[in-house]
Amino acid sequence: MDNKSPKICVVGSSNYDLVAYTDRIPKLGETIHGNKFEMGFGGKGANQAVTAGKLGADVTMITKLGEDVFGKQTLKNFEECGIATDFVYTTDKASSGVAPITVDKNGSNSIIVVAGANNLITEEEVEAARTTIAASKVMICQLEIPINVTKKAMQIAREEGVTTIFNPAPAPENGLSEDILQLADIFCPNETEAELLTGLPVTSVEEAIVAGRCLIKKGPKKVLITLGEKGSLLVTPDNYIHVKPNIVKATDTTGAGDCFIGSYAYFYSAGVEEEEAIRRANCIASYSVQKKGTQKSYPTAAELPSELFA
């Protein structure tokens, strides 16, 4: 690896997870007994930042928190994870973002996100971080903050020559405009998001290739689709690479996609060749699903095989 502490900037959401473990996810209108309740740190942006930070990246988080106990604990968690918080803003106009999550005995989950303060971050607050974005090797964005703010961040990155990884989650039902897709260097949906954004089925690797090529035509330089138990697929204008998954028994899949993206961003920005960066990200995500929780399931570099960092 060229650089074991690459600079990464993450512009996105911070949530506080409220997790109920049950035998099965309840049906509409049904009340069932749970087995366990836990709280933890989440939000796609924060998850991706913490993953990269735990692996050794020099990470700056750009986000907004409520002035409440969840916000204070989230800020403390960033600091304990070694993440720069110069652009972690606060507001008294809304609560911190929260995410009630139900996890069944097979590790599958159902999630409701209440954005709260995440919805109040502004383009001006992202512009204030331009110098930090410009100094980064990679910037990661998602869609749990206002789309105009995400677009502003990606415009800054493009102007400053910084590679963008755009995770279109949660995917909007009315799609994404080509002007924001054209700002994405690496567009990283899962199979469900790829289906929503193309109107095409993504139930196999072959179908994912077709969907990936459809997305490429809309503007991204590359498309990286995560396919769960089928691994990951990188599609470029003239080629594709399918990377098989690590097969493990999942305990809790919550945040696994964020773990993959944060890991991929780390290895990519550290100079690891793309296919190998994807393979290593698959490996680290497979570690995370074997533990309960979101960020607390993400491994540190010290907990992983040393050959991943060679």
C-alpha positions as CSV (number, residue, x, y, z in Angstrom):
1,M,0.0,0.0,0.0
2,D,1.3,3.4,-0.9
3,N,-0.2,5.2,2.1
4,K,-1.7,3.6,5.2
5,S,-3.2,6.9,6.4
6,P,-4.8,8.5,3.3
7,K,-7.0,11.6,3.8
8,I,-10.7,10.9,3.3
9,C,-13.6,13.4,3.7
10,V,-17.1,12.2,4.3
11,V,-20.1,14.5,3.7
12,G,-23.3,12.9,5.1
13,S,-25.5,11.8,7.8
14,S,-25.1,10.9,11.5
15,N,-27.8,9.0,13.3
16,Y,-28.3,7.3,16.6
17,D,-29.5,3.7,16.1
18,L,-32.2,2.2,18.3
19,V,-32.1,-1.5,17.7
20,A,-34.7,-4.2,18.6
21,Y,-33.8,-7.8,18.1
22,T,-36.7,-10.2,17.4
23,D,-37.3,-13.7,16.1
24,R,-38.9,-12.1,13.0
25,I,-39.8,-8.7,11.6
26,P,-43.5,-7.9,12.5
27,K,-46.2,-7.7,9.9
28,L,-48.2,-4.5,9.3
29,G,-50.2,-3.7,12.4
30,E,-48.7,-6.6,14.4
31,T,-47.1,-6.3,17.9
32,I,-44.6,-9.0,18.8
33,H,-42.1,-9.5,21.7
34,G,-38.5,-8.6,21.2
35,N,-35.5,-10.4,22.7
36,K,-33.1,-7.5,23.2
37,F,-32.7,-3.8,22.8
38,E,-29.5,-1.9,22.1
39,M,-28.4,1.7,21.2
40,G,-25.5,2.6,19.0
41,F,-24.0,5.0,16.5
42,G,-25.2,5.0,12.9
43,G,-26.0,7.1,9.8
44,K,-24.6,6.2,6.5
45,G,-22.1,9.0,6.4
46,A,-20.9,8.4,10.0
47,N,-20.7,4.6,9.4
48,Q,-18.5,5.0,6.4
49,A,-16.3,7.6,8.2
50,V,-15.8,5.4,11.2
51,T,-15.0,2.3,9.1
52,A,-12.3,4.2,7.2
53,G,-11.0,5.7,10.5
54,K,-10.8,2.3,12.2
55,L,-8.7,1.0,9.3
56,G,-6.2,3.9,9.7
57,A,-7.4,6.7,7.4
58,D,-7.1,10.3,8.3
59,V,-10.9,11.1,8.2
60,T,-12.8,14.4,8.4
61,M,-16.6,14.2,8.9
62,I,-18.9,17.0,7.6
63,T,-22.3,16.6,9.2
64,K,-24.9,18.2,11.5
65,L,-26.1,17.1,14.9
66,G,-28.9,18.1,17.3
67,E,-28.0,19.8,20.6
68,D,-29.2,16.8,22.5
69,V,-27.8,13.7,24.3
70,F,-27.6,11.8,21.0
71,G,-25.6,14.6,19.4
72,K,-23.2,14.9,22.3
73,Q,-22.6,11.2,22.4
74,T,-22.1,11.1,18.6
75,L,-19.5,13.9,18.7
76,K,-17.7,12.1,21.5
77,N,-17.7,8.9,19.4
78,F,-16.2,10.7,16.4
79,E,-13.4,12.0,18.7
80,E,-12.7,8.6,20.2
81,C,-12.5,7.1,16.7
82,G,-9.9,9.7,15.7
83,I,-12.2,11.5,13.2
84,A,-11.7,15.2,12.7
85,T,-14.8,17.1,13.8
86,D,-13.9,20.7,12.7
87,F,-17.0,20.6,10.4
88,V,-19.4,18.7,12.7
89,Y,-22.1,21.4,13.1
90,T,-24.9,21.5,15.7
91,T,-28.4,23.0,15.7
92,D,-31.1,23.6,18.3
93,K,-33.8,23.6,15.5
94,A,-34.1,19.8,15.3
95,S,-33.2,16.6,17.1
96,S,-30.2,14.5,16.1
97,G,-31.0,11.9,13.4
98,V,-32.3,8.6,14.7
99,A,-32.9,5.2,13.2
100,P,-35.2,2.6,14.8
101,I,-34.0,-0.8,13.5
102,T,-35.6,-4.3,13.8
103,V,-33.2,-7.2,13.4
104,D,-34.6,-10.8,13.0
105,K,-32.9,-14.1,14.1
106,N,-31.3,-14.5,10.6
107,G,-29.6,-11.1,10.8
108,S,-32.0,-9.4,8.3
109,N,-33.2,-5.9,9.2
110,S,-35.9,-3.3,8.7
111,I,-34.9,0.4,9.2
112,I,-36.8,3.7,9.6
113,V,-34.6,6.8,9.4
114,V,-35.7,10.1,11.0
115,A,-33.3,12.6,9.5
116,G,-33.7,15.5,12.1
117,A,-30.6,17.7,12.1
118,N,-29.2,16.0,9.0
119,N,-31.8,17.8,6.9
120,L,-30.5,21.2,8.2
121,I,-26.9,21.1,6.9
122,T,-26.4,23.8,4.3
123,E,-24.4,24.3,1.1
124,E,-22.6,27.2,2.8
125,E,-21.4,24.9,5.6
126,V,-20.0,22.5,3.1
127,E,-18.3,25.3,1.2
128,A,-16.6,26.3,4.4
129,A,-14.9,22.9,4.3
130,R,-13.5,23.4,0.7
131,T,-9.9,23.4,1.8
132,T,-10.3,20.2,3.7
133,I,-12.1,18.5,0.8
134,A,-9.4,19.7,-1.6
135,A,-6.7,18.1,0.6
136,S,-8.4,14.7,0.6
137,K,-7.7,11.8,-1.7
138,V,-11.3,10.7,-1.8
139,M,-14.7,12.2,-0.7
140,I,-17.7,10.0,0.1
141,C,-21.3,11.2,-0.2
142,Q,-24.7,9.5,0.3
143,L,-28.4,10.7,0.2
144,E,-29.4,11.0,3.9
145,I,-28.8,14.8,3.8
146,P,-30.5,17.2,1.3
147,I,-29.6,16.3,-2.2
148,N,-28.6,19.9,-3.1
149,V,-25.9,19.7,-0.3
150,T,-24.6,16.4,-1.6
151,K,-24.4,17.9,-5.1
152,K,-22.6,21.0,-3.8
153,A,-20.0,18.8,-2.1
154,M,-19.5,16.8,-5.2
155,Q,-19.1,20.0,-7.3
156,I,-16.4,21.2,-4.9
157,A,-14.6,17.8,-5.1
158,R,-14.8,17.9,-9.0
159,E,-13.4,21.5,-9.0
160,E,-10.6,20.5,-6.7
161,G,-9.7,17.3,-8.5
162,V,-10.8,14.9,-5.6
163,T,-12.2,11.5,-6.4
164,T,-15.9,11.1,-5.4
165,I,-17.5,7.9,-4.2
166,F,-21.3,8.4,-4.4
167,N,-23.5,6.0,-2.5
168,P,-27.1,6.7,-3.7
169,A,-28.8,5.5,-0.5
170,P,-31.6,5.7,0.2
171,A,-32.4,5.8,-3.5
172,P,-35.1,8.3,-4.4
173,E,-38.1,6.8,-6.1
174,N,-38.1,9.5,-8.8
175,G,-34.5,8.8,-9.7
176,L,-31.5,11.0,-9.9
177,S,-30.8,13.8,-12.4
178,E,-27.9,13.2,-14.8
179,D,-26.2,16.4,-13.6
180,I,-25.4,14.8,-10.2
181,L,-24.6,11.4,-11.7
182,Q,-22.0,13.1,-13.9
183,L,-20.2,14.4,-10.8
184,A,-19.7,10.8,-9.5
185,D,-16.3,9.2,-10.2
186,I,-17.4,5.9,-8.5
187,F,-21.1,5.4,-8.2
188,C,-21.8,2.7,-5.6
189,P,-25.4,1.4,-5.2
190,N,-26.6,-2.0,-3.9
191,E,-28.8,-4.2,-6.1
192,T,-32.0,-2.7,-4.9
193,E,-30.8,0.9,-5.5
194,A,-29.5,-0.1,-9.0
195,E,-33.0,-1.5,-9.8
196,L,-34.8,1.6,-8.6
197,L,-32.5,3.9,-10.6
198,T,-32.5,2.0,-13.8
199,G,-35.9,0.2,-13.8
200,L,-34.1,-3.0,-14.6
201,P,-34.0,-6.2,-12.6
202,V,-30.8,-6.9,-10.7
203,T,-31.2,-10.5,-9.5
204,S,-28.1,-12.0,-11.0
205,V,-24.6,-10.9,-11.9
206,E,-25.5,-10.8,-15.6
207,E,-28.5,-8.5,-14.9
208,A,-26.2,-6.3,-12.7
209,I,-23.8,-5.9,-15.6
210,V,-26.7,-4.6,-17.8
211,A,-27.8,-2.2,-15.1
212,G,-24.3,-1.0,-14.5
213,R,-23.8,-0.2,-18.1
214,C,-27.2,1.6,-18.1
215,L,-26.0,3.7,-15.2
216,I,-22.6,4.4,-16.9
217,K,-24.5,6.0,-19.8
218,K,-26.1,8.5,-17.3
219,G,-22.8,9.9,-16.3
220,P,-20.7,8.2,-13.6
221,K,-17.1,7.2,-14.6
222,K,-17.5,3.8,-12.9
223,V,-20.2,1.9,-11.2
224,L,-19.6,-0.4,-8.3
225,I,-22.7,-2.5,-7.4
226,T,-22.8,-4.5,-4.1
227,L,-24.7,-7.7,-4.6
228,G,-24.9,-9.2,-1.1
229,E,-24.2,-12.9,-1.2
230,K,-23.2,-12.6,-4.9
231,G,-20.3,-10.3,-4.1
232,S,-19.5,-7.0,-5.9
233,L,-19.4,-5.9,-9.5
234,L,-17.3,-3.1,-10.9
235,V,-18.5,-1.8,-14.3
236,T,-16.5,0.6,-16.4
237,P,-17.4,1.9,-19.9
238,D,-15.5,-1.0,-21.6
239,N,-15.2,-3.8,-19.1
240,Y,-16.5,-5.3,-15.8
241,I,-15.0,-7.2,-12.9
242,H,-17.0,-9.5,-10.6
243,V,-15.5,-10.1,-7.2
244,K,-16.9,-13.1,-5.3
245,P,-18.0,-12.6,-1.7
246,N,-16.6,-14.1,1.5
247,I,-19.1,-16.7,2.7
248,V,-19.9,-16.4,6.4
249,K,-22.9,-16.9,8.7
250,A,-24.4,-13.5,9.3
251,T,-25.6,-12.4,12.7
252,D,-26.6,-8.8,11.9
253,T,-26.3,-7.2,8.4
254,T,-27.0,-3.7,9.6
255,G,-24.5,-1.3,8.2
256,A,-22.6,-3.9,6.2
257,G,-22.9,-1.9,3.0
258,D,-21.5,1.2,4.7
259,C,-18.7,-1.0,6.1
260,F,-17.9,-2.1,2.5
261,I,-17.9,1.5,1.1
262,G,-15.7,2.9,3.9
263,S,-13.3,0.0,3.5
264,Y,-13.2,0.3,-0.3
265,A,-12.6,4.0,0.0
266,Y,-9.7,3.4,2.4
267,F,-7.9,0.8,0.2
268,Y,-8.6,2.7,-3.0
269,S,-7.3,6.0,-1.5
270,A,-4.3,4.1,-0.1
271,G,-3.2,3.1,-3.6
272,V,-4.5,-0.5,-3.7
273,E,-5.5,-1.8,-7.2
274,E,-9.3,-1.6,-7.7
275,E,-10.1,-5.3,-7.9
276,E,-8.0,-6.0,-4.8
277,A,-9.5,-3.0,-3.0
278,I,-13.0,-4.5,-3.6
279,R,-11.8,-8.0,-2.5
280,R,-10.4,-6.6,0.8
281,A,-13.6,-4.5,1.3
282,N,-15.7,-7.6,0.9
283,C,-13.6,-9.4,3.4
284,I,-13.9,-6.6,6.0
285,A,-17.7,-6.4,5.5
286,S,-17.9,-10.1,6.1
287,Y,-16.2,-9.6,9.5
288,S,-18.8,-6.9,10.4
289,V,-21.9,-9.1,9.7
290,Q,-20.7,-11.7,12.2
291,K,-21.2,-9.3,15.1
292,K,-24.3,-7.4,16.3
293,G,-24.6,-3.7,16.0
294,T,-23.5,-1.2,13.4
295,Q,-20.3,0.8,14.1
296,K,-19.3,-1.4,17.0
297,S,-19.3,-4.4,14.6
298,Y,-16.7,-2.7,12.3
299,P,-13.2,-4.1,12.9
300,T,-10.1,-2.1,13.6
301,A,-6.9,-2.7,11.6
302,A,-5.4,-4.5,14.6
303,E,-8.3,-7.0,14.6
304,L,-7.8,-8.0,10.9
305,P,-5.2,-10.2,9.1
306,S,-2.0,-8.2,8.5
307,E,-1.9,-9.2,4.9
308,L,-4.9,-7.0,4.2
309,F,-2.6,-4.0,4.7
310,A,0.4,-5.2,2.8
